[in-house]
Amino acid sequence: MAGFNLSITAKVMPESPEVDLAKMKKAIEDAIPSNMKLNKIEEEPVAFGLVSLNVMLFGKDQEGGTEELESNLSKIENVSQIEVTDVRRLLG
């Protein structure tokens, strides 16, 4: 990934199992900061029908890190929790 030197994974937890995940995925795509590129979004069953979304991105190592991403994702309707679960430096 030219220009990107980080791999970032963020877990997005919906408020309830009734949340429309397709709408939430679209909102996540629209909320990605300009210094990051969405790689993919995977669904992960949690419990009792609740499904979290693992958002995988490529980013640039710069001041502020994942703050803008976390702020943008936390503003999405029906999101109860955001957690950056992994940040890795890409080799190459």
PyMOL Python script that loads the backbone (N, CA, C, O; Angstrom):
from pymol import cmd

cmd.read_pdbstr("""\
ATOM      1  N   MET A   1       0.843  -1.181   0.000  1.00  0.00           N
ATOM      2  CA  MET A   1       0.000   0.000   0.000  1.00  0.00           C
ATOM      3  C   MET A   1       0.887   1.243   0.000  1.00  0.00           C
ATOM      4  O   MET A   1       1.433   1.608   1.041  1.00  0.00           O
ATOM      5  N   ALA A   2       1.032   1.867  -1.100  1.00  0.00           N
ATOM      6  CA  ALA A   2       1.909   3.028  -1.218  1.00  0.00           C
ATOM      7  C   ALA A   2       1.462   4.148  -0.285  1.00  0.00           C
ATOM      8  O   ALA A   2       0.298   4.548  -0.291  1.00  0.00           O
ATOM      9  N   GLY A   3       2.399   4.647   0.514  1.00  0.00           N
ATOM     10  CA  GLY A   3       2.108   5.759   1.399  1.00  0.00           C
ATOM     11  C   GLY A   3       1.549   5.358   2.753  1.00  0.00           C
ATOM     12  O   GLY A   3       1.584   6.151   3.694  1.00  0.00           O
ATOM     13  N   PHE A   4       1.038   4.151   2.865  1.00  0.00           N
ATOM     14  CA  PHE A   4       0.473   3.696   4.129  1.00  0.00           C
ATOM     15  C   PHE A   4       1.474   2.774   4.812  1.00  0.00           C
ATOM     16  O   PHE A   4       2.021   1.871   4.178  1.00  0.00           O
ATOM     17  N   ASN A   5       1.716   2.999   6.107  1.00  0.00           N
ATOM     18  CA  ASN A   5       2.697   2.173   6.795  1.00  0.00           C
ATOM     19  C   ASN A   5       2.153   1.523   8.072  1.00  0.00           C
ATOM     20  O   ASN A   5       2.911   0.950   8.855  1.00  0.00           O
ATOM     21  N   LEU A   6       0.819   1.617   8.278  1.00  0.00           N
ATOM     22  CA  LEU A   6       0.202   0.965   9.433  1.00  0.00           C
ATOM     23  C   LEU A   6      -0.994   0.118   9.008  1.00  0.00           C
ATOM     24  O   LEU A   6      -1.705   0.442   8.057  1.00  0.00           O
ATOM     25  N   SER A   7      -1.189  -0.962   9.732  1.00  0.00           N
ATOM     26  CA  SER A   7      -2.402  -1.762   9.625  1.00  0.00           C
ATOM     27  C   SER A   7      -3.150  -1.544  10.938  1.00  0.00           C
ATOM     28  O   SER A   7      -2.592  -1.747  12.016  1.00  0.00           O
ATOM     29  N   ILE A   8      -4.413  -1.130  10.845  1.00  0.00           N
ATOM     30  CA  ILE A   8      -5.201  -0.782  12.030  1.00  0.00           C
ATOM     31  C   ILE A   8      -6.477  -1.609  12.038  1.00  0.00           C
ATOM     32  O   ILE A   8      -7.138  -1.754  11.010  1.00  0.00           O
ATOM     33  N   THR A   9      -6.823  -2.153  13.208  1.00  0.00           N
ATOM     34  CA  THR A   9      -8.097  -2.851  13.373  1.00  0.00           C
ATOM     35  C   THR A   9      -8.860  -2.195  14.512  1.00  0.00           C
ATOM     36  O   THR A   9      -8.325  -2.005  15.605  1.00  0.00           O
ATOM     37  N   ALA A  10     -10.113  -1.850  14.246  1.00  0.00           N
ATOM     38  CA  ALA A  10     -10.979  -1.259  15.264  1.00  0.00           C
ATOM     39  C   ALA A  10     -12.246  -2.106  15.365  1.00  0.00           C
ATOM     40  O   ALA A  10     -12.829  -2.496  14.354  1.00  0.00           O
ATOM     41  N   LYS A  11     -12.660  -2.383  16.602  1.00  0.00           N
ATOM     42  CA  LYS A  11     -13.890  -3.137  16.835  1.00  0.00           C
ATOM     43  C   LYS A  11     -15.004  -2.140  17.125  1.00  0.00           C
ATOM     44  O   LYS A  11     -14.895  -1.314  18.032  1.00  0.00           O
ATOM     45  N   VAL A  12     -16.080  -2.228  16.342  1.00  0.00           N
ATOM     46  CA  VAL A  12     -17.234  -1.344  16.502  1.00  0.00           C
ATOM     47  C   VAL A  12     -18.391  -2.196  17.015  1.00  0.00           C
ATOM     48  O   VAL A  12     -18.786  -3.175  16.381  1.00  0.00           O
ATOM     49  N   MET A  13     -18.929  -1.809  18.174  1.00  0.00           N
ATOM     50  CA  MET A  13     -20.001  -2.568  18.806  1.00  0.00           C
ATOM     51  C   MET A  13     -21.326  -1.820  18.652  1.00  0.00           C
ATOM     52  O   MET A  13     -21.459  -0.690  19.122  1.00  0.00           O
ATOM     53  N   PRO A  14     -22.311  -2.449  17.991  1.00  0.00           N
ATOM     54  CA  PRO A  14     -23.634  -1.829  17.885  1.00  0.00           C
ATOM     55  C   PRO A  14     -24.355  -1.864  19.238  1.00  0.00           C
ATOM     56  O   PRO A  14     -24.011  -2.657  20.114  1.00  0.00           O
ATOM     57  N   GLU A  15     -25.357  -0.993  19.394  1.00  0.00           N
ATOM     58  CA  GLU A  15     -26.104  -0.919  20.643  1.00  0.00           C
ATOM     59  C   GLU A  15     -26.954  -2.155  20.910  1.00  0.00           C
ATOM     60  O   GLU A  15     -27.178  -2.519  22.065  1.00  0.00           O
ATOM     61  N   SER A  16     -27.430  -2.806  19.842  1.00  0.00           N
ATOM     62  CA  SER A  16     -28.299  -3.971  20.030  1.00  0.00           C
ATOM     63  C   SER A  16     -28.254  -4.868  18.789  1.00  0.00           C
ATOM     64  O   SER A  16     -27.752  -4.458  17.743  1.00  0.00           O
ATOM     65  N   PRO A  17     -28.785  -6.101  18.910  1.00  0.00           N
ATOM     66  CA  PRO A  17     -28.824  -7.006  17.749  1.00  0.00           C
ATOM     67  C   PRO A  17     -29.742  -6.510  16.631  1.00  0.00           C
ATOM     68  O   PRO A  17     -29.647  -6.982  15.498  1.00  0.00           O
ATOM     69  N   GLU A  18     -30.631  -5.562  16.942  1.00  0.00           N
ATOM     70  CA  GLU A  18     -31.589  -5.060  15.943  1.00  0.00           C
ATOM     71  C   GLU A  18     -30.998  -4.012  15.012  1.00  0.00           C
ATOM     72  O   GLU A  18     -31.643  -3.619  14.040  1.00  0.00           O
ATOM     73  N   VAL A  19     -29.787  -3.554  15.290  1.00  0.00           N
ATOM     74  CA  VAL A  19     -29.150  -2.518  14.468  1.00  0.00           C
ATOM     75  C   VAL A  19     -28.912  -3.065  13.059  1.00  0.00           C
ATOM     76  O   VAL A  19     -28.450  -4.193  12.891  1.00  0.00           O
ATOM     77  N   ASP A  20     -29.231  -2.256  12.056  1.00  0.00           N
ATOM     78  CA  ASP A  20     -29.022  -2.627  10.651  1.00  0.00           C
ATOM     79  C   ASP A  20     -27.522  -2.538  10.343  1.00  0.00           C
ATOM     80  O   ASP A  20     -26.972  -1.445  10.209  1.00  0.00           O
ATOM     81  N   LEU A  21     -26.872  -3.696  10.233  1.00  0.00           N
ATOM     82  CA  LEU A  21     -25.417  -3.717  10.025  1.00  0.00           C
ATOM     83  C   LEU A  21     -25.023  -3.167   8.661  1.00  0.00           C
ATOM     84  O   LEU A  21     -23.947  -2.585   8.525  1.00  0.00           O
ATOM     85  N   ALA A  22     -25.862  -3.336   7.658  1.00  0.00           N
ATOM     86  CA  ALA A  22     -25.541  -2.794   6.328  1.00  0.00           C
ATOM     87  C   ALA A  22     -25.459  -1.269   6.389  1.00  0.00           C
ATOM     88  O   ALA A  22     -24.553  -0.673   5.807  1.00  0.00           O
ATOM     89  N   LYS A  23     -26.403  -0.636   7.091  1.00  0.00           N
ATOM     90  CA  LYS A  23     -26.376   0.823   7.244  1.00  0.00           C
ATOM     91  C   LYS A  23     -25.161   1.247   8.056  1.00  0.00           C
ATOM     92  O   LYS A  23     -24.523   2.256   7.754  1.00  0.00           O
ATOM     93  N   MET A  24     -24.846   0.468   9.089  1.00  0.00           N
ATOM     94  CA  MET A  24     -23.706   0.813   9.932  1.00  0.00           C
ATOM     95  C   MET A  24     -22.405   0.697   9.135  1.00  0.00           C
ATOM     96  O   MET A  24     -21.518   1.538   9.284  1.00  0.00           O
ATOM     97  N   LYS A  25     -22.280  -0.324   8.299  1.00  0.00           N
ATOM     98  CA  LYS A  25     -21.075  -0.478   7.469  1.00  0.00           C
ATOM     99  C   LYS A  25     -20.907   0.711   6.529  1.00  0.00           C
ATOM    100  O   LYS A  25     -19.798   1.213   6.346  1.00  0.00           O
ATOM    101  N   LYS A  26     -22.018   1.162   5.932  1.00  0.00           N
ATOM    102  CA  LYS A  26     -21.968   2.317   5.022  1.00  0.00           C
ATOM    103  C   LYS A  26     -21.530   3.561   5.785  1.00  0.00           C
ATOM    104  O   LYS A  26     -20.714   4.339   5.290  1.00  0.00           O
ATOM    105  N   ALA A  27     -22.072   3.752   6.999  1.00  0.00           N
ATOM    106  CA  ALA A  27     -21.698   4.905   7.822  1.00  0.00           C
ATOM    107  C   ALA A  27     -20.222   4.841   8.204  1.00  0.00           C
ATOM    108  O   ALA A  27     -19.545   5.869   8.244  1.00  0.00           O
ATOM    109  N   ILE A  28     -19.721   3.639   8.483  1.00  0.00           N
ATOM    110  CA  ILE A  28     -18.304   3.466   8.807  1.00  0.00           C
ATOM    111  C   ILE A  28     -17.441   3.861   7.605  1.00  0.00           C
ATOM    112  O   ILE A  28     -16.454   4.581   7.753  1.00  0.00           O
ATOM    113  N   GLU A  29     -17.819   3.385   6.416  1.00  0.00           N
ATOM    114  CA  GLU A  29     -17.065   3.726   5.202  1.00  0.00           C
ATOM    115  C   GLU A  29     -16.993   5.241   5.018  1.00  0.00           C
ATOM    116  O   GLU A  29     -15.951   5.775   4.636  1.00  0.00           O
ATOM    117  N   ASP A  30     -18.106   5.933   5.290  1.00  0.00           N
ATOM    118  CA  ASP A  30     -18.160   7.387   5.126  1.00  0.00           C
ATOM    119  C   ASP A  30     -17.374   8.129   6.208  1.00  0.00           C
ATOM    120  O   ASP A  30     -17.026   9.296   6.028  1.00  0.00           O
ATOM    121  N   ALA A  31     -17.090   7.453   7.343  1.00  0.00           N
ATOM    122  CA  ALA A  31     -16.429   8.102   8.479  1.00  0.00           C
ATOM    123  C   ALA A  31     -14.913   7.913   8.506  1.00  0.00           C
ATOM    124  O   ALA A  31     -14.246   8.412   9.413  1.00  0.00           O
ATOM    125  N   ILE A  32     -14.368   7.203   7.531  1.00  0.00           N
ATOM    126  CA  ILE A  32     -12.928   6.935   7.518  1.00  0.00           C
ATOM    127  C   ILE A  32     -12.170   8.234   7.229  1.00  0.00           C
ATOM    128  O   ILE A  32     -12.450   8.898   6.231  1.00  0.00           O
ATOM    129  N   PRO A  33     -11.215   8.606   8.089  1.00  0.00           N
ATOM    130  CA  PRO A  33     -10.434   9.831   7.854  1.00  0.00           C
ATOM    131  C   PRO A  33      -9.644   9.764   6.538  1.00  0.00           C
ATOM    132  O   PRO A  33      -9.370   8.683   6.017  1.00  0.00           O
ATOM    133  N   SER A  34      -9.290  10.928   6.024  1.00  0.00           N
ATOM    134  CA  SER A  34      -8.598  10.994   4.730  1.00  0.00           C
ATOM    135  C   SER A  34      -7.197  10.391   4.767  1.00  0.00           C
ATOM    136  O   SER A  34      -6.646  10.054   3.719  1.00  0.00           O
ATOM    137  N   ASN A  35      -6.603  10.248   5.976  1.00  0.00           N
ATOM    138  CA  ASN A  35      -5.261   9.669   6.064  1.00  0.00           C
ATOM    139  C   ASN A  35      -5.303   8.149   6.234  1.00  0.00           C
ATOM    140  O   ASN A  35      -4.290   7.524   6.548  1.00  0.00           O
ATOM    141  N   MET A  36      -6.489   7.561   6.024  1.00  0.00           N
ATOM    142  CA  MET A  36      -6.638   6.105   6.126  1.00  0.00           C
ATOM    143  C   MET A  36      -7.396   5.562   4.933  1.00  0.00           C
ATOM    144  O   MET A  36      -8.107   6.292   4.241  1.00  0.00           O
ATOM    145  N   LYS A  37      -7.231   4.254   4.701  1.00  0.00           N
ATOM    146  CA  LYS A  37      -7.921   3.578   3.605  1.00  0.00           C
ATOM    147  C   LYS A  37      -8.549   2.315   4.157  1.00  0.00           C
ATOM    148  O   LYS A  37      -7.870   1.507   4.790  1.00  0.00           O
ATOM    149  N   LEU A  38      -9.842   2.140   3.922  1.00  0.00           N
ATOM    150  CA  LEU A  38     -10.541   0.951   4.386  1.00  0.00           C
ATOM    151  C   LEU A  38     -10.053  -0.274   3.631  1.00  0.00           C
ATOM    152  O   LEU A  38     -10.001  -0.270   2.401  1.00  0.00           O
ATOM    153  N   ASN A  39      -9.698  -1.314   4.356  1.00  0.00           N
ATOM    154  CA  ASN A  39      -9.320  -2.585   3.753  1.00  0.00           C
ATOM    155  C   ASN A  39     -10.555  -3.486   3.684  1.00  0.00           C
ATOM    156  O   ASN A  39     -10.947  -3.919   2.600  1.00  0.00           O
ATOM    157  N   LYS A  40     -11.178  -3.773   4.857  1.00  0.00           N
ATOM    158  CA  LYS A  40     -12.398  -4.580   4.867  1.00  0.00           C
ATOM    159  C   LYS A  40     -13.081  -4.456   6.212  1.00  0.00           C
ATOM    160  O   LYS A  40     -12.494  -3.991   7.189  1.00  0.00           O
ATOM    161  N   ILE A  41     -14.339  -4.883   6.243  1.00  0.00           N
ATOM    162  CA  ILE A  41     -15.125  -4.928   7.470  1.00  0.00           C
ATOM    163  C   ILE A  41     -15.631  -6.362   7.620  1.00  0.00           C
ATOM    164  O   ILE A  41     -16.291  -6.892   6.727  1.00  0.00           O
ATOM    165  N   GLU A  42     -15.316  -6.980   8.753  1.00  0.00           N
ATOM    166  CA  GLU A  42     -15.754  -8.350   9.026  1.00  0.00           C
ATOM    167  C   GLU A  42     -16.719  -8.358  10.190  1.00  0.00           C
ATOM    168  O   GLU A  42     -16.547  -7.623  11.162  1.00  0.00           O
ATOM    169  N   GLU A  43     -17.751  -9.207  10.083  1.00  0.00           N
ATOM    170  CA  GLU A  43     -18.703  -9.383  11.173  1.00  0.00           C
ATOM    171  C   GLU A  43     -18.187 -10.458  12.124  1.00  0.00           C
ATOM    172  O   GLU A  43     -17.676 -11.491  11.693  1.00  0.00           O
ATOM    173  N   GLU A  44     -18.329 -10.199  13.429  1.00  0.00           N
ATOM    174  CA  GLU A  44     -17.899 -11.156  14.436  1.00  0.00           C
ATOM    175  C   GLU A  44     -19.027 -11.362  15.450  1.00  0.00           C
ATOM    176  O   GLU A  44     -19.339 -10.449  16.215  1.00  0.00           O
ATOM    177  N   PRO A  45     -19.643 -12.553  15.466  1.00  0.00           N
ATOM    178  CA  PRO A  45     -20.708 -12.816  16.445  1.00  0.00           C
ATOM    179  C   PRO A  45     -20.163 -12.670  17.864  1.00  0.00           C
ATOM    180  O   PRO A  45     -19.073 -13.153  18.171  1.00  0.00           O
ATOM    181  N   VAL A  46     -20.936 -11.996  18.731  1.00  0.00           N
ATOM    182  CA  VAL A  46     -20.510 -11.778  20.105  1.00  0.00           C
ATOM    183  C   VAL A  46     -21.312 -12.684  21.032  1.00  0.00           C
ATOM    184  O   VAL A  46     -20.765 -13.626  21.604  1.00  0.00           O
ATOM    185  N   ALA A  47     -22.612 -12.403  21.183  1.00  0.00           N
ATOM    186  CA  ALA A  47     -23.489 -13.216  22.031  1.00  0.00           C
ATOM    187  C   ALA A  47     -24.932 -12.760  21.841  1.00  0.00           C
ATOM    188  O   ALA A  47     -25.190 -11.591  21.557  1.00  0.00           O
ATOM    189  N   PHE A  48     -25.850 -13.674  21.997  1.00  0.00           N
ATOM    190  CA  PHE A  48     -27.283 -13.369  21.966  1.00  0.00           C
ATOM    191  C   PHE A  48     -27.690 -12.583  20.726  1.00  0.00           C
ATOM    192  O   PHE A  48     -28.506 -11.665  20.810  1.00  0.00           O
ATOM    193  N   GLY A  49     -27.126 -12.938  19.580  1.00  0.00           N
ATOM    194  CA  GLY A  49     -27.478 -12.282  18.320  1.00  0.00           C
ATOM    195  C   GLY A  49     -26.733 -10.992  18.046  1.00  0.00           C
ATOM    196  O   GLY A  49     -26.875 -10.413  16.968  1.00  0.00           O
ATOM    197  N   LEU A  50     -25.939 -10.529  19.003  1.00  0.00           N
ATOM    198  CA  LEU A  50     -25.177  -9.298  18.804  1.00  0.00           C
ATOM    199  C   LEU A  50     -23.939  -9.592  17.959  1.00  0.00           C
ATOM    200  O   LEU A  50     -23.230 -10.570  18.195  1.00  0.00           O
ATOM    201  N   VAL A  51     -23.693  -8.740  16.982  1.00  0.00           N
ATOM    202  CA  VAL A  51     -22.559  -8.912  16.074  1.00  0.00           C
ATOM    203  C   VAL A  51     -21.733  -7.628  16.073  1.00  0.00           C
ATOM    204  O   VAL A  51     -22.258  -6.546  15.810  1.00  0.00           O
ATOM    205  N   SER A  52     -20.436  -7.750  16.368  1.00  0.00           N
ATOM    206  CA  SER A  52     -19.555  -6.580  16.287  1.00  0.00           C
ATOM    207  C   SER A  52     -18.953  -6.525  14.890  1.00  0.00           C
ATOM    208  O   SER A  52     -18.955  -7.516  14.161  1.00  0.00           O
ATOM    209  N   LEU A  53     -18.443  -5.362  14.529  1.00  0.00           N
ATOM    210  CA  LEU A  53     -17.799  -5.182  13.229  1.00  0.00           C
ATOM    211  C   LEU A  53     -16.321  -4.893  13.451  1.00  0.00           C
ATOM    212  O   LEU A  53     -15.960  -3.955  14.162  1.00  0.00           O
ATOM    213  N   ASN A  54     -15.477  -5.703  12.838  1.00  0.00           N
ATOM    214  CA  ASN A  54     -14.032  -5.475  12.874  1.00  0.00           C
ATOM    215  C   ASN A  54     -13.669  -4.706  11.615  1.00  0.00           C
ATOM    216  O   ASN A  54     -13.763  -5.223  10.502  1.00  0.00           O
ATOM    217  N   VAL A  55     -13.253  -3.466  11.812  1.00  0.00           N
ATOM    218  CA  VAL A  55     -12.932  -2.568  10.703  1.00  0.00           C
ATOM    219  C   VAL A  55     -11.422  -2.585  10.524  1.00  0.00           C
ATOM    220  O   VAL A  55     -10.679  -2.183  11.420  1.00  0.00           O
ATOM    221  N   MET A  56     -10.968  -3.052   9.359  1.00  0.00           N
ATOM    222  CA  MET A  56      -9.543  -3.149   9.076  1.00  0.00           C
ATOM    223  C   MET A  56      -9.149  -2.084   8.060  1.00  0.00           C
ATOM    224  O   MET A  56      -9.744  -1.966   6.989  1.00  0.00           O
ATOM    225  N   LEU A  57      -8.123  -1.308   8.433  1.00  0.00           N
ATOM    226  CA  LEU A  57      -7.712  -0.171   7.611  1.00  0.00           C
ATOM    227  C   LEU A  57      -6.212  -0.134   7.438  1.00  0.00           C
ATOM    228  O   LEU A  57      -5.461  -0.798   8.153  1.00  0.00           O
ATOM    229  N   PHE A  58      -5.794   0.662   6.465  1.00  0.00           N
ATOM    230  CA  PHE A  58      -4.393   1.022   6.309  1.00  0.00           C
ATOM    231  C   PHE A  58      -4.303   2.491   6.680  1.00  0.00           C
ATOM    232  O   PHE A  58      -5.178   3.280   6.322  1.00  0.00           O
ATOM    233  N   GLY A  59      -3.249   2.862   7.399  1.00  0.00           N
ATOM    234  CA  GLY A  59      -3.096   4.247   7.822  1.00  0.00           C
ATOM    235  C   GLY A  59      -1.665   4.710   7.736  1.00  0.00           C
ATOM    236  O   GLY A  59      -0.750   3.941   7.442  1.00  0.00           O
ATOM    237  N   LYS A  60      -1.495   6.000   8.005  1.00  0.00           N
ATOM    238  CA  LYS A  60      -0.168   6.604   8.008  1.00  0.00           C
ATOM    239  C   LYS A  60       0.222   6.879   9.456  1.00  0.00           C
ATOM    240  O   LYS A  60      -0.592   7.335  10.259  1.00  0.00           O
ATOM    241  N   ASP A  61       1.466   6.595   9.767  1.00  0.00           N
ATOM    242  CA  ASP A  61       1.985   6.837  11.108  1.00  0.00           C
ATOM    243  C   ASP A  61       2.210   8.335  11.265  1.00  0.00           C
ATOM    244  O   ASP A  61       3.151   8.893  10.700  1.00  0.00           O
ATOM    245  N   GLN A  62       1.345   8.977  12.031  1.00  0.00           N
ATOM    246  CA  GLN A  62       1.458  10.423  12.222  1.00  0.00           C
ATOM    247  C   GLN A  62       0.893  10.811  13.577  1.00  0.00           C
ATOM    248  O   GLN A  62       0.222  10.019  14.238  1.00  0.00           O
ATOM    249  N   GLU A  63       1.175  12.039  13.978  1.00  0.00           N
ATOM    250  CA  GLU A  63       0.708  12.533  15.264  1.00  0.00           C
ATOM    251  C   GLU A  63      -0.815  12.437  15.346  1.00  0.00           C
ATOM    252  O   GLU A  63      -1.516  12.728  14.376  1.00  0.00           O
ATOM    253  N   GLY A  64      -1.315  12.028  16.502  1.00  0.00           N
ATOM    254  CA  GLY A  64      -2.758  11.885  16.674  1.00  0.00           C
ATOM    255  C   GLY A  64      -3.207  10.453  16.497  1.00  0.00           C
ATOM    256  O   GLY A  64      -4.277  10.070  16.969  1.00  0.00           O
ATOM    257  N   GLY A  65      -2.391   9.655  15.814  1.00  0.00           N
ATOM    258  CA  GLY A  65      -2.672   8.231  15.653  1.00  0.00           C
ATOM    259  C   GLY A  65      -4.083   7.922  15.189  1.00  0.00           C
ATOM    260  O   GLY A  65      -4.480   8.304  14.088  1.00  0.00           O
ATOM    261  N   THR A  66      -4.839   7.230  16.029  1.00  0.00           N
ATOM    262  CA  THR A  66      -6.183   6.782  15.652  1.00  0.00           C
ATOM    263  C   THR A  66      -7.281   7.654  16.266  1.00  0.00           C
ATOM    264  O   THR A  66      -8.457   7.294  16.205  1.00  0.00           O
ATOM    265  N   GLU A  67      -6.911   8.798  16.858  1.00  0.00           N
ATOM    266  CA  GLU A  67      -7.902   9.645  17.531  1.00  0.00           C
ATOM    267  C   GLU A  67      -9.031  10.089  16.609  1.00  0.00           C
ATOM    268  O   GLU A  67     -10.199  10.016  16.992  1.00  0.00           O
ATOM    269  N   GLU A  68      -8.707  10.547  15.399  1.00  0.00           N
ATOM    270  CA  GLU A  68      -9.735  11.019  14.469  1.00  0.00           C
ATOM    271  C   GLU A  68     -10.650   9.869  14.076  1.00  0.00           C
ATOM    272  O   GLU A  68     -11.866  10.044  13.999  1.00  0.00           O
ATOM    273  N   LEU A  69     -10.079   8.695  13.826  1.00  0.00           N
ATOM    274  CA  LEU A  69     -10.875   7.518  13.486  1.00  0.00           C
ATOM    275  C   LEU A  69     -11.856   7.197  14.613  1.00  0.00           C
ATOM    276  O   LEU A  69     -13.052   7.028  14.375  1.00  0.00           O
ATOM    277  N   GLU A  70     -11.342   7.115  15.840  1.00  0.00           N
ATOM    278  CA  GLU A  70     -12.188   6.783  16.988  1.00  0.00           C
ATOM    279  C   GLU A  70     -13.290   7.824  17.182  1.00  0.00           C
ATOM    280  O   GLU A  70     -14.436   7.471  17.459  1.00  0.00           O
ATOM    281  N   SER A  71     -12.952   9.084  17.040  1.00  0.00           N
ATOM    282  CA  SER A  71     -13.932  10.159  17.179  1.00  0.00           C
ATOM    283  C   SER A  71     -15.031  10.039  16.117  1.00  0.00           C
ATOM    284  O   SER A  71     -16.218  10.124  16.433  1.00  0.00           O
ATOM    285  N   ASN A  72     -14.628   9.841  14.860  1.00  0.00           N
ATOM    286  CA  ASN A  72     -15.597   9.722  13.765  1.00  0.00           C
ATOM    287  C   ASN A  72     -16.521   8.522  13.962  1.00  0.00           C
ATOM    288  O   ASN A  72     -17.734   8.632  13.783  1.00  0.00           O
ATOM    289  N   LEU A  73     -15.945   7.376  14.331  1.00  0.00           N
ATOM    290  CA  LEU A  73     -16.753   6.162  14.489  1.00  0.00           C
ATOM    291  C   LEU A  73     -17.703   6.279  15.672  1.00  0.00           C
ATOM    292  O   LEU A  73     -18.816   5.755  15.622  1.00  0.00           O
ATOM    293  N   SER A  74     -17.282   6.955  16.732  1.00  0.00           N
ATOM    294  CA  SER A  74     -18.139   7.064  17.914  1.00  0.00           C
ATOM    295  C   SER A  74     -19.363   7.947  17.663  1.00  0.00           C
ATOM    296  O   SER A  74     -20.332   7.887  18.421  1.00  0.00           O
ATOM    297  N   LYS A  75     -19.330   8.763  16.610  1.00  0.00           N
ATOM    298  CA  LYS A  75     -20.456   9.636  16.274  1.00  0.00           C
ATOM    299  C   LYS A  75     -21.521   8.934  15.438  1.00  0.00           C
ATOM    300  O   LYS A  75     -22.585   9.502  15.193  1.00  0.00           O
ATOM    301  N   ILE A  76     -21.249   7.713  14.999  1.00  0.00           N
ATOM    302  CA  ILE A  76     -22.197   6.979  14.153  1.00  0.00           C
ATOM    303  C   ILE A  76     -23.389   6.539  14.999  1.00  0.00           C
ATOM    304  O   ILE A  76     -23.235   6.066  16.125  1.00  0.00           O
ATOM    305  N   GLU A  77     -24.570   6.706  14.430  1.00  0.00           N
ATOM    306  CA  GLU A  77     -25.800   6.318  15.122  1.00  0.00           C
ATOM    307  C   GLU A  77     -25.787   4.823  15.464  1.00  0.00           C
ATOM    308  O   GLU A  77     -25.361   3.999  14.655  1.00  0.00           O
ATOM    309  N   ASN A  78     -26.249   4.490  16.649  1.00  0.00           N
ATOM    310  CA  ASN A  78     -26.377   3.116  17.151  1.00  0.00           C
ATOM    311  C   ASN A  78     -25.053   2.425  17.481  1.00  0.00           C
ATOM    312  O   ASN A  78     -25.028   1.208  17.664  1.00  0.00           O
ATOM    313  N   VAL A  79     -23.955   3.179  17.559  1.00  0.00           N
ATOM    314  CA  VAL A  79     -22.682   2.605  17.990  1.00  0.00           C
ATOM    315  C   VAL A  79     -22.584   2.771  19.497  1.00  0.00           C
ATOM    316  O   VAL A  79     -22.728   3.878  20.017  1.00  0.00           O
ATOM    317  N   SER A  80     -22.337   1.663  20.202  1.00  0.00           N
ATOM    318  CA  SER A  80     -22.231   1.754  21.660  1.00  0.00           C
ATOM    319  C   SER A  80     -20.783   1.832  22.135  1.00  0.00           C
ATOM    320  O   SER A  80     -20.506   2.398  23.193  1.00  0.00           O
ATOM    321  N   GLN A  81     -19.854   1.264  21.355  1.00  0.00           N
ATOM    322  CA  GLN A  81     -18.460   1.217  21.812  1.00  0.00           C
ATOM    323  C   GLN A  81     -17.518   1.069  20.623  1.00  0.00           C
ATOM    324  O   GLN A  81     -17.824   0.387  19.645  1.00  0.00           O
ATOM    325  N   ILE A  82     -16.356   1.730  20.732  1.00  0.00           N
ATOM    326  CA  ILE A  82     -15.278   1.627  19.743  1.00  0.00           C
ATOM    327  C   ILE A  82     -14.030   1.215  20.497  1.00  0.00           C
ATOM    328  O   ILE A  82     -13.737   1.753  21.565  1.00  0.00           O
ATOM    329  N   GLU A  83     -13.294   0.260  19.944  1.00  0.00           N
ATOM    330  CA  GLU A  83     -12.019  -0.117  20.551  1.00  0.00           C
ATOM    331  C   GLU A  83     -11.018  -0.426  19.448  1.00  0.00           C
ATOM    332  O   GLU A  83     -11.249  -1.304  18.616  1.00  0.00           O
ATOM    333  N   VAL A  84      -9.906   0.301  19.446  1.00  0.00           N
ATOM    334  CA  VAL A  84      -8.824  -0.030  18.516  1.00  0.00           C
ATOM    335  C   VAL A  84      -8.115  -1.235  19.121  1.00  0.00           C
ATOM    336  O   VAL A  84      -7.502  -1.139  20.184  1.00  0.00           O
ATOM    337  N   THR A  85      -8.207  -2.367  18.436  1.00  0.00           N
ATOM    338  CA  THR A  85      -7.694  -3.617  18.997  1.00  0.00           C
ATOM    339  C   THR A  85      -6.306  -3.977  18.489  1.00  0.00           C
ATOM    340  O   THR A  85      -5.629  -4.813  19.086  1.00  0.00           O
ATOM    341  N   ASP A  86      -5.869  -3.353  17.388  1.00  0.00           N
ATOM    342  CA  ASP A  86      -4.562  -3.724  16.843  1.00  0.00           C
ATOM    343  C   ASP A  86      -4.025  -2.592  15.960  1.00  0.00           C
ATOM    344  O   ASP A  86      -4.752  -2.036  15.137  1.00  0.00           O
ATOM    345  N   VAL A  87      -2.764  -2.267  16.139  1.00  0.00           N
ATOM    346  CA  VAL A  87      -2.049  -1.352  15.258  1.00  0.00           C
ATOM    347  C   VAL A  87      -0.693  -1.974  14.993  1.00  0.00           C
ATOM    348  O   VAL A  87       0.058  -2.252  15.927  1.00  0.00           O
ATOM    349  N   ARG A  88      -0.372  -2.195  13.726  1.00  0.00           N
ATOM    350  CA  ARG A  88       0.896  -2.822  13.357  1.00  0.00           C
ATOM    351  C   ARG A  88       1.577  -2.005  12.269  1.00  0.00           C
ATOM    352  O   ARG A  88       0.932  -1.427  11.394  1.00  0.00           O
ATOM    353  N   ARG A  89       2.867  -1.978  12.353  1.00  0.00           N
ATOM    354  CA  ARG A  89       3.669  -1.322  11.309  1.00  0.00           C
ATOM    355  C   ARG A  89       3.822  -2.298  10.143  1.00  0.00           C
ATOM    356  O   ARG A  89       4.162  -3.465  10.337  1.00  0.00           O
ATOM    357  N   LEU A  90       3.566  -1.808   8.936  1.00  0.00           N
ATOM    358  CA  LEU A  90       3.732  -2.617   7.742  1.00  0.00           C
ATOM    359  C   LEU A  90       5.194  -2.604   7.315  1.00  0.00           C
ATOM    360  O   LEU A  90       5.856  -1.568   7.380  1.00  0.00           O
ATOM    361  N   LEU A  91       5.681  -3.724   6.893  1.00  0.00           N
ATOM    362  CA  LEU A  91       7.062  -3.822   6.407  1.00  0.00           C
ATOM    363  C   LEU A  91       7.089  -3.572   4.913  1.00  0.00           C
ATOM    364  O   LEU A  91       6.132  -3.888   4.207  1.00  0.00           O
ATOM    365  N   GLY A  92       8.162  -3.017   4.442  1.00  0.00           N
ATOM    366  CA  GLY A  92       8.276  -2.853   2.999  1.00  0.00           C
ATOM    367  C   GLY A  92       8.502  -1.508   2.614  1.00  0.00           C
ATOM    368  O   GLY A  92       8.620  -1.217   1.424  1.00  0.00           O
TER     369      GLY A  92
END
""", "prot")
cmd.dss("prot")
cmd.show_as("cartoon", "prot")
cmd.util.cbc("prot")
cmd.orient("prot")
